[in-house]
Amino acid sequence: MIKDKKARSQKGKILSFVPTGEYYFTKGIKVYHRRDFKKAKKYLQRAMQLEPGEPMITCQLAIVLTELGEYENSNRLLHIVLNELDQDMSECHYFLANNYAHMGFFKDAYHHANMYLTLEPNGDFREDTEELLEILMLETDGLEEPPYEQDDLILKQEQARELLESGYFPKAIELLKDVVEEYPEYWSAYNNLALAYFYLGKTKKAESILDDVLDRNPGNLHALCNRMVFAHYQGKKKVVAQLTESLKKIQPILIEHQYKLGATFAMVGEYQAAYYWLKKLYNIRFDGDGPFYYWLAYSAYYSGYVEFAETIWKIALEHSPDKKGMEPWVLKRPINSEFEDYSGSIYQKLESDFIEERLFAIFLASITGKAGEILISERFYENQKLTTIEKNYASYLKTGTPSELKAAQEIAELLYKNHNPFETVESGLFLKWFSVFVEISKTGMNLNNRHAWAGAIEYVWYKESNEKVSQQEVATTYDISPATIGKYVKLLNDYMCPAPLFAD
């Protein structure tokens, strides 16, 4: 376990922070030393949002995640520090070794422990690292050959899963290709590879991989489930109906298969079947993750168990705070009956020649409660004008699939709090945001500070409309400083186009 006195960053490497980042970082450290790790995580996540390139904050958040038992997330942050932010923060190797040892990945724990001692032979964690190495030797004592090969396989699979959940699909594909080449009958990797291609919009490639799996391993449950999900999102109702009928006859014994089956039924709207399997797992105290509680809440709600759904949703938010606002009773229900008349207008915008209008249409579908109806319709899937970015947007709204479109949606929602997108004049604000977003998305720029981007786009829109408004007024609306507004307005100027953007 990481010692409190050593949890702080070493060697006086504290760098300067902007006031808001420093504020949350300091609060996070204080509550950390009071061992209130959940609150420390909250403060440090906020600090990291404000200072995403600061290695000290990222490392400290990783330490807190370790204390909470979130070893995979902690490792992801530590690798970001070493690979992207500050390769000289050698203490990260000790933290990685500690995490991998907890996870049972002894080969990787051994590697990072030795790496730390090589880089810091007299470092602050030397004694702890030497002690850890002794424990690792004891753990593998008596084995003819430590199961390092299996460790390596599981590690790569976990890394690929993390990449998929974080939206790094090309990197996930690269890693999974290596896995299937090295382990040609490791079907789980094939199924994840198919998912990665599907998320990128390469549906034919994804389907060919599933065909290959089912040819070589007939009845593979994960492949069958993925095939049904793919068909669902492509609007292939007959295929979905056939697979649903077949999968409902299956009675899997393995917990992993029960979970996969339940989550799959929930994704395609077969909520009663989903509730049967997910509730069964819940009753045996299954140690579920965020997606498990997410789909259990949805399936419970649509099966008529509203109070139980509300209880489970609270647990889902503890695992995945970013799902706040995506409750089944909010997302799938029209906010106002007047929205019933907007389907035609939304479809019309979806068939526009302008990509920002198509993105705006998907946003309108989300706030009117029409997403479930429109985004799985044949008319949507037969729309030849839709590009990968709109398809990814739709996928994010339907499933919460990791995507850069999450930022676009949340910024538009902030604008929606103060402006009516159904009024002709104010709809221009949303069109401007989505047109700018298309350009920003090509650069991979970070959109973490949602309030700053929303405030900047609103300020620019007011100015272009010859409205008298100060940066102070807009800053107050979005609870940020005028200086921040000014900074992000300058960024926006680099991405605004004089004319509407056509799709490629």
C-alpha positions in Angstrom: 0.0 0.0 0.0 1.3 3.5 -0.8 2.4 5.3 2.3 0.8 8.7 3.1 4.0 10.4 3.7 5.3 9.3 0.4 2.2 10.1 -1.6 3.2 13.6 -2.2 5.3 14.4 -5.3 9.0 14.2 -4.5 12.2 16.2 -5.2 10.6 19.6 -5.1 9.1 19.3 -8.6 6.1 21.4 -7.8 5.3 23.7 -10.7 3.2 26.8 -11.0 -0.6 26.4 -11.5 -3.3 28.8 -12.6 -5.3 29.8 -9.5 -8.3 27.6 -10.2 -6.2 24.5 -10.8 -4.1 25.1 -7.8 -7.2 25.6 -5.7 -8.7 22.2 -6.5 -5.3 20.5 -6.3 -4.7 21.9 -2.8 -8.2 20.9 -1.6 -7.6 17.4 -3.1 -4.3 17.0 -1.2 -5.9 18.1 2.1 -8.8 15.6 1.9 -6.4 12.9 0.7 -4.4 13.2 3.9 -7.7 12.9 5.8 -8.2 9.7 3.8 -11.4 10.9 2.2 -10.4 9.4 -1.1 -13.7 9.8 -2.9 -13.7 13.6 -2.2 -10.0 13.7 -3.1 -10.8 12.1 -6.4 -13.5 14.6 -7.1 -11.2 17.6 -6.5 -8.3 16.2 -8.4 -10.4 15.3 -11.4 -11.5 19.0 -11.4 -7.9 20.1 -11.1 -6.9 17.8 -14.0 -9.7 19.2 -16.2 -8.4 22.7 -15.6 -4.7 21.7 -16.0 -4.8 18.6 -18.3 -1.1 18.8 -19.1 0.2 19.0 -15.5 1.9 15.7 -14.6 1.8 16.4 -10.8 -2.0 16.5 -10.8 -2.3 13.5 -13.0 0.1 11.5 -10.8 -1.6 12.4 -7.6 -5.0 11.5 -9.0 -3.5 8.1 -10.0 -2.4 7.6 -6.4 -5.9 8.3 -5.1 -7.4 5.9 -7.6 -5.1 3.2 -6.3 -6.4 3.8 -2.8 -9.9 3.4 -4.1 -8.9 0.1 -5.8 -9.3 1.5 -9.3 -6.0 0.0 -10.5 -6.7 0.0 -14.2 -7.7 3.7 -14.3 -4.7 4.5 -12.1 -2.3 2.7 -14.5 -3.8 4.5 -17.5 -3.0 7.9 -15.9 0.5 6.8 -14.9 1.2 5.7 -18.4 0.0 9.1 -19.7 2.4 10.8 -17.3 5.4 8.7 -18.5 4.5 8.6 -22.2 3.1 12.1 -22.8 3.7 14.5 -19.9 7.0 13.9 -18.0 9.1 10.7 -18.7 11.4 11.8 -15.8 8.8 11.2 -13.1 10.4 7.8 -12.3 8.3 7.4 -9.2 5.4 6.5 -11.5 7.2 3.2 -12.1 6.9 2.3 -8.4 3.2 3.2 -8.4 2.7 1.0 -11.6 4.5 -1.9 -9.9 2.3 -1.5 -6.9 -0.9 -1.5 -9.0 0.1 -4.5 -11.2 1.0 -6.5 -8.1 -2.5 -5.9 -6.7 -4.0 -6.9 -10.1 -1.9 -10.1 -10.1 0.1 -9.1 -13.2 3.4 -10.1 -11.6 5.5 -9.9 -14.7 4.6 -6.2 -15.2 4.9 -5.5 -11.5 8.4 -7.0 -11.6 9.3 -5.0 -14.7 8.3 -1.6 -13.3 9.8 -2.3 -9.9 13.2 -3.0 -11.5 12.7 0.0 -13.8 12.3 2.2 -10.7 15.3 0.8 -9.0 17.4 1.3 -12.2 16.3 4.9 -12.5 16.3 5.7 -8.8 18.8 3.4 -7.0 18.6 5.7 -3.9 15.1 6.9 -4.4 12.4 7.6 -1.8 10.6 4.4 -2.6 13.7 2.1 -2.8 12.9 0.1 0.4 9.3 -0.3 -0.5 10.2 -1.4 -4.0 12.7 -4.0 -2.7 10.1 -5.3 -0.3 7.6 -5.5 -3.2 10.2 -7.5 -5.3 10.6 -10.0 -2.4 6.8 -10.5 -2.3 6.7 -11.0 -6.0 9.3 -13.7 -5.7 7.3 -15.5 -3.0 4.1 -15.3 -5.1 5.8 -17.2 -8.0 7.8 -19.6 -5.8 7.1 -23.2 -6.5 5.9 -22.7 -10.0 7.9 -24.4 -12.7 7.3 -21.4 -14.9 5.6 -18.2 -13.8 2.4 -17.6 -15.8 4.0 -14.5 -17.5 2.7 -15.4 -20.9 -0.9 -15.5 -19.6 -0.2 -12.2 -17.7 0.9 -10.6 -20.9 -2.2 -11.7 -22.8 -4.5 -10.5 -20.1 -2.6 -7.2 -19.8 -2.9 -6.5 -23.5 -6.6 -7.3 -23.5 -7.1 -4.9 -20.5 -5.2 -2.2 -22.3 -7.2 -2.7 -25.4 -10.4 -2.5 -23.4 -9.3 0.8 -21.7 -8.5 2.2 -25.2 -11.9 1.3 -26.4 -13.6 2.8 -23.4 -11.6 6.0 -23.8 -12.4 6.3 -27.5 -8.9 5.6 -28.8 -10.1 3.2 -31.5 -7.1 3.3 -33.9 -4.7 2.5 -31.0 -7.0 -0.3 -29.8 -7.0 -1.8 -33.3 -3.3 -1.7 -33.5 -2.9 -3.5 -30.1 -5.7 -6.1 -30.8 -4.1 -6.9 -34.2 -0.9 -7.9 -32.3 -3.0 -10.0 -29.9 -4.8 -12.0 -32.5 -1.6 -12.6 -34.4 0.1 -13.9 -31.3 -3.0 -15.8 -30.0 -5.0 -16.8 -33.1 -7.7 -18.5 -31.1 -8.2 -15.8 -28.4 -11.8 -15.0 -29.5 -12.3 -12.1 -27.0 -9.7 -10.1 -28.8 -11.4 -10.7 -32.2 -14.7 -9.5 -30.8 -13.1 -6.3 -29.4 -11.4 -5.8 -32.7 -14.8 -5.9 -34.4 -16.2 -3.4 -31.9 -13.3 -1.0 -32.6 -13.8 -1.1 -36.3 -17.6 -0.7 -35.9 -17.0 2.4 -33.7 -14.9 3.9 -36.5 -17.7 3.3 -38.9 -16.0 0.5 -40.7 -19.0 -1.8 -40.5 -18.1 -4.2 -43.3 -14.7 -4.9 -41.7 -16.3 -5.4 -38.3 -18.9 -7.8 -39.7 -16.3 -9.8 -41.6 -14.3 -10.3 -38.3 -17.5 -11.6 -36.6 -18.1 -13.9 -39.6 -14.6 -15.3 -39.2 -15.1 -15.9 -35.5 -18.4 -17.7 -36.0 -17.0 -19.8 -38.8 -14.0 -21.0 -36.6 -15.8 -21.0 -33.3 -19.6 -21.6 -34.0 -21.9 -20.4 -31.3 -19.5 -17.9 -29.8 -21.9 -15.9 -27.6 -19.9 -12.6 -27.7 -19.8 -12.7 -31.5 -23.5 -13.4 -31.7 -24.3 -10.6 -29.3 -22.1 -8.1 -31.1 -23.7 -9.1 -34.4 -27.1 -8.3 -33.0 -25.9 -4.9 -31.6 -24.4 -4.1 -35.0 -27.6 -5.0 -36.8 -29.6 -2.9 -34.3 -27.6 0.2 -34.9 -27.8 -0.3 -38.7 -31.6 -0.5 -38.5 -31.7 -4.2 -39.7 -34.8 -5.1 -37.8 -35.3 -8.6 -39.3 -31.7 -9.6 -38.4 -32.2 -8.3 -34.9 -35.5 -10.2 -34.5 -33.9 -13.4 -35.7 -31.0 -13.1 -33.4 -33.2 -12.0 -30.4 -35.3 -15.2 -30.8 -32.1 -17.4 -30.9 -30.4 -15.6 -28.0 -33.5 -15.8 -25.7 -33.2 -19.6 -25.9 -29.7 -19.6 -24.5 -29.2 -20.3 -20.8 -25.5 -19.5 -20.2 -23.8 -20.8 -17.0 -20.8 -18.5 -17.0 -21.3 -15.2 -15.2 -19.4 -13.4 -18.0 -21.9 -14.7 -20.6 -24.9 -13.8 -18.5 -23.6 -10.3 -18.2 -22.9 -10.0 -21.9 -26.4 -11.4 -22.8 -28.1 -9.0 -20.4 -26.3 -5.9 -21.5 -26.8 -6.8 -25.2 -30.6 -7.2 -24.7 -30.6 -3.8 -23.0 -28.7 -2.2 -25.8 -31.3 -3.3 -28.4 -34.3 -2.4 -26.3 -35.2 -6.0 -25.1 -35.5 -4.7 -21.6 -37.4 -7.5 -19.9 -34.9 -10.1 -21.1 -32.1 -7.8 -20.0 -33.6 -7.3 -16.6 -33.9 -11.1 -16.1 -30.2 -11.7 -16.5 -28.9 -8.5 -14.9 -31.1 -8.7 -11.9 -30.1 -12.4 -11.5 -26.4 -11.2 -11.3 -27.4 -8.4 -8.9 -29.1 -11.0 -6.6 -25.9 -13.0 -6.3 -24.0 -9.9 -5.4 -22.1 -9.7 -8.7 -19.3 -7.1 -8.5 -20.5 -5.0 -11.3 -18.9 -2.1 -13.1 -20.4 1.2 -14.3 -22.0 -0.3 -17.5 -23.5 -3.1 -15.5 -25.5 -0.7 -13.2 -26.2 1.6 -16.1 -28.0 -1.2 -18.1 -29.6 -2.7 -15.0 -31.1 0.7 -14.2 -32.4 1.1 -17.8 -33.8 -2.5 -18.0 -35.5 -2.1 -14.6 -37.0 1.2 -15.5 -38.5 0.0 -18.8 -39.7 -3.3 -17.2 -41.8 -1.2 -14.7 -39.5 -1.4 -11.6 -39.1 2.4 -11.3 -38.1 2.6 -7.6 -35.5 -0.1 -8.1 -34.2 1.7 -11.2 -33.7 4.9 -9.2 -31.8 3.1 -6.5 -29.5 1.4 -9.0 -29.0 4.6 -10.9 -27.4 6.1 -7.8 -24.9 3.3 -7.8 -24.3 3.8 -11.6 -23.4 7.4 -11.0 -20.9 6.5 -8.3 -19.1 4.4 -10.9 -19.6 6.8 -13.8 -20.4 10.4 -12.7 -20.3 11.5 -16.3 -23.6 9.7 -16.9 -25.5 12.3 -14.8 -28.3 13.6 -17.0 -28.6 10.4 -18.9 -31.2 8.8 -16.6 -33.7 6.7 -18.5 -36.6 8.7 -17.2 -35.0 11.9 -18.5 -33.3 10.9 -21.8 -36.0 8.9 -23.3 -38.9 11.0 -22.4 -40.0 14.2 -24.2 -39.3 17.3 -22.1 -42.4 19.0 -23.3 -45.4 17.7 -25.3 -44.8 20.5 -27.8 -41.8 18.6 -29.1 -44.0 16.0 -30.6 -44.3 18.1 -33.7 -40.5 18.4 -34.3 -39.7 15.0 -35.9 -40.3 16.2 -39.4 -38.1 19.2 -38.9 -35.3 17.0 -37.4 -35.4 14.6 -40.4 -35.3 17.5 -42.7 -32.2 18.9 -41.1 -30.6 15.4 -41.1 -30.8 15.4 -44.9 -29.2 18.8 -45.2 -26.0 19.3 -47.3 -24.4 21.1 -44.3 -22.7 18.9 -41.7 -23.4 21.4 -38.9 -27.1 21.2 -39.6 -27.0 17.4 -39.4 -25.2 17.5 -36.1 -27.7 20.1 -34.9 -30.5 17.8 -35.9 -29.1 15.0 -33.8 -28.8 17.3 -30.8 -32.5 18.3 -31.2 -33.4 14.6 -31.3 -31.6 14.2 -27.9 -33.3 17.1 -26.1 -36.8 16.3 -27.4 -36.7 12.7 -26.4 -36.8 11.7 -30.0 -33.3 10.1 -30.1 -34.6 6.6 -29.4 -37.1 6.9 -32.3 -35.1 8.8 -34.9 -31.6 7.5 -34.5 -32.5 3.8 -35.0 -35.0 4.5 -37.8 -34.4 3.1 -41.3 -34.6 6.7 -42.7 -31.6 7.5 -40.5 -29.5 4.6 -41.5 -30.4 5.0 -45.2 -29.3 8.6 -45.2 -26.3 8.7 -47.6 -25.3 12.2 -46.4 -24.3 11.1 -42.9 -20.6 10.9 -42.3 -18.6 9.1 -39.6 -18.9 12.1 -37.2 -22.7 12.1 -37.2 -22.8 8.3 -36.9 -20.5 8.5 -33.9 -22.7 11.2 -32.4 -25.7 9.0 -32.7 -23.9 6.0 -31.2 -22.8 8.1 -28.2 -26.3 9.2 -27.5 -27.8 5.7 -27.8 -25.2 3.8 -25.8 -22.8 6.2 -24.1 -20.0 4.8 -26.4 -16.8 6.7 -25.7 -16.5 9.6 -28.2 -15.2 13.1 -28.7 -18.9 14.0 -29.4 -19.6 13.8 -25.7 -17.9 17.3 -25.4 -19.9 18.7 -28.3 -23.2 17.4 -26.7 -22.4 18.8 -23.3 -21.4 22.2 -24.6 -24.6 22.4 -26.6 -26.5 21.4 -23.5 -24.9 24.3 -21.6 -26.0 26.7 -24.4 -29.5 25.1 -24.2 -29.9 26.3 -20.6 -29.9 29.9 -21.8 -31.1 29.7 -25.4 -34.0 28.1 -27.3 -32.7 26.1 -30.3 -36.2 26.0 -31.8 -36.3 29.7 -32.4 -34.9 30.7 -35.8 -32.6 33.4 -34.5 -31.2 31.4 -31.6 -30.7 28.3 -33.6 -27.9 30.1 -35.3 -25.9 29.9 -32.0 -26.1 26.1 -32.1 -25.3 25.9 -35.8 -22.2 28.1 -35.1 -21.1 25.8 -32.3 -21.4 22.6 -34.4 -19.6 24.2 -37.4 -16.7 25.2 -35.2 -16.7 21.8 -33.5 -16.3 20.1 -36.8 -13.1 22.1 -37.4 -11.8 21.6 -33.9 -12.4 17.8 -34.0 -9.9 17.6 -36.9 -7.1 18.8 -34.6 -7.8 16.7 -31.6 -7.9 19.8 -29.4 -8.9 19.3 -25.8 -12.5 20.4 -25.0 -12.4 19.7 -21.2 -13.4 23.2 -20.1 -17.0 23.0 -21.3 -18.1 26.2 -19.7 -15.3 28.2 -21.3 -16.1 26.9 -24.8 -19.8 27.6 -24.3 -19.2 31.1 -23.0 -16.8 31.9 -25.8 -19.1 30.7 -28.6 -22.0 32.7 -27.0 -20.0 35.8 -26.7 -18.8 35.6 -30.4 -22.4 34.9 -31.5 -23.7 38.0 -29.7 -20.9 40.1 -31.2 -21.7 38.9 -34.7 -25.3 39.7 -34.1 -24.4 43.2 -33.1 -25.7 42.6 -29.6 -24.2 44.7 -26.8 -22.7 42.3 -24.3 -19.6 42.3 -22.2 -17.2 39.4 -21.5 -18.0 39.9 -17.8 -21.7 39.3 -18.4 -21.1 36.1 -20.3 -18.4 35.0 -17.8 -20.9 35.4 -15.0 -23.5 33.2 -16.8 -21.0 30.4 -17.2 -19.3 30.8 -13.8 -15.9 31.5 -15.3 -13.6 34.6 -15.4 -13.6 37.3 -18.1 -9.9 36.4 -18.8 -11.0 32.8 -19.6 -13.6 34.1 -22.0 -11.0 36.2 -23.7 -8.6 33.3 -24.0 -11.2 30.9 -25.6 -12.5 33.6 -27.9 -9.0 33.8 -29.4 -9.0 30.0 -29.8 -12.4 30.1 -31.5 -11.3 32.7 -34.0 -8.8 30.1 -35.4 -11.7 27.7 -36.2 -14.6 29.9 -37.4 -15.4 29.7 -41.0 -16.9 32.5 -43.0 -19.4 30.1 -44.7 -21.3 27.0 -43.8 -19.2 23.8 -43.9 -20.1 21.2 -46.5 -19.6 17.5 -45.8 -16.5 15.9 -47.4 
